[in-house]
Amino acid sequence: MKLPKRYLKQEEQLKTLIGEAIDLWVNIEFSIIRIFAMALHIEDEDLARIIQHVNTFRILLQMTDSAVRNRFKTPGLRKHWLSILEYVRELSGDRNYIVHAGIMMDEYKTKAGHDHIKPTIGPSNLVILGVEQNHEPIDIREIKELISDFKQANRFLLDLEVEWENVWDKSLSEGKQPSFRKNF
């Protein structure tokens, strides 16, 4: 079956947007790693030795959460972290879906009753095998929204890091040892 040019153009756009989303997610993961290092007061070479054996983002996030909860003594900073943590956890499910579901052809009828196709992310090929999916397919509009969410998560994480640095700088100027950061 020869696919319409419109479909092929949309499929190419969807692939580009998936690449952008994955690139943004890499920044989220790196921010989580930096926060982990800040919470544990560890140097880059020690961080590398610890992180190299972490196989999943979920484990990295759990380790970071434990380190941050142990380090945070200020209720405001802890609350800020917990809100970001929940947001990132929610987004990680979407990230997994866009990486693992693959691009599919969604067939539907227009309001006028015409047959139409568009590319979507998912449902995964496992549907063919009878495996239930708990995620709706993602189209171009939705991947753009997800990209916006990933950008927002990156801003939240960066803001948290800056907030910690400000607390660090203030503590040093007052002659106090901050309770959550060293050499950053």
N, C-alpha and C positions, 0 to 999 in steps of 0.2 A: 504494500500500500504506500503510495506516494503521499507524504504529509504536506499540508498546505504551508506556504511560505510564512503566513502569519504565525502558525504553530511553531515552526522552526525558529523564528525570530523571538518568540516568547520563551522558548526553551533555552536559547542562548542567553537571554536576559536573566532567566532564573538561575542558570549555572553561574553567571557573573555575581549575582546577589548571594548565592550560597558561598562563593569564595570570599566575598566581603564579610559575611557573617562569621565564617570560620576565622578569618584574620582578626576580627574584633574579639572573638572568644579567646584567642591566644593571648591577647592583652589582659583579659580578665584573669586567666590562669596565672600569668606572670605577676599580676598585682597580688593575687592570693599568696603566691610564693614569697613576695617581698613582705607582706604582712606577717606571714609565718616567721620569717627571719627576724623581723622587728620584735615580735612577741617573745621570741626565745633568746634574743641578744646574740645571735650567732653570725660568724663571719662567712663570707662567700664560699670558701673551700669546704667548711663544715656543712653549710647548706647544701652544696652540690652532692656531698656524700650521703646526706639524708634523703634528699629528693629523688636521686637517681633510682631508688628502689621502690618508689611509690608508683603503682601501676594504674591507678584510676583517679579521676578528679574527685570523686566522692570521698575517697580516703584522704586525699590532700586537704579537702575542705573540712573533714572531721578533725584531722590533725591540727589544722590552723585554728579551728574553733576552740579546741581544747587549750591550745597555747594562749590564745587571746583571752579566753575566759579566766585562765589562771593568772594572766598578767594584769588584766583590767581591774582596777580598784575603784575607778571613777564611774558612778552610775550613768552619767551622760554618755561617756565614751562607750561603755558596754552596750547601752541601748542602741546607740548608733551602729555599732558592729552587728548586733543581732538583727536589726532591720535590713542591713545590707546582706547578711548571711541568708536570710529567708528569700530575698529577691534573687540572689545568685543561684540558690538551690532550685527555685522555680524555673529559672532560665536554663539551667543545665539539662533539664528534661527536653526542652525544645532544641537545644544544641545537639543532644544525642539523636533526636529524631531527624534533624536535617542532615546529619552526617551518615546515618545508617539506613534511612528509609529509601533513598533513591528517587529519581525522577520517574513519574508515571504519567500516563495519558488519561486525563479525566474527561469522560464523555458525558455530555449533558444536553438538554434541550433548552433553547433560548425561549424567552417569553412568547415569541412568535411561533414556537413549535418547531424550529429548525434544529437539526442535529449539529452539535458543535463539539470541538475538543480543545482542551488547554492543558499545558503541562502543570503538574503539581509535584510537591515533595510528598511521597507516600500516596496511598497506604503502601506499606512495604510488601515485597514479594511474598512474605509469609502468609498474607491473606489468601493467596492461591492455595496454600497448604492447609487452610482452615484455622490458622492462628488468629485469634481476635486481636484487633488493634484498639488501643485506648487513646489514640490521637487522631484527630481529623487531618486530612491532607492539608498541606500548606501551599497556597498559591502565591503569585507575585506580590499582591497587595499585603498578604500576611508576612511574607519574608521581609518586606520593607519595614513593617511594624516591629518585627523581631530585631532587625538591625538597629532600629531606633532604641529598643530596649537594651541591646548590648552596649550601645554608646552610652546610654544613661548609667548602666551598671559600671562601666569604666570610669565615668565622672564621679560616681558615688565612692568608688574605691580610691581614686586619686584624692578626693576631698578628705577621706578618712586618713590617708597617709599624711597629707598636709596638716590636718588637725593634730595628729600625733606629733609631728615635727614641731608645731607651734607650742604644744605642751612641753616638749623636750627643751626647746630654746628658752621658754619662760622659767622652767625649773632650774636650768643652769644659771640663768641671770639672777635667780634668787638664792643661789648657792645650794640648791637641793639636788639630790640624785633622782631623776625621774624613775618611775616604777615600771616602765614598759619599753625602753628603747636604749640601745647602745651602738655607737659608731655608725649612725645613719644620718 
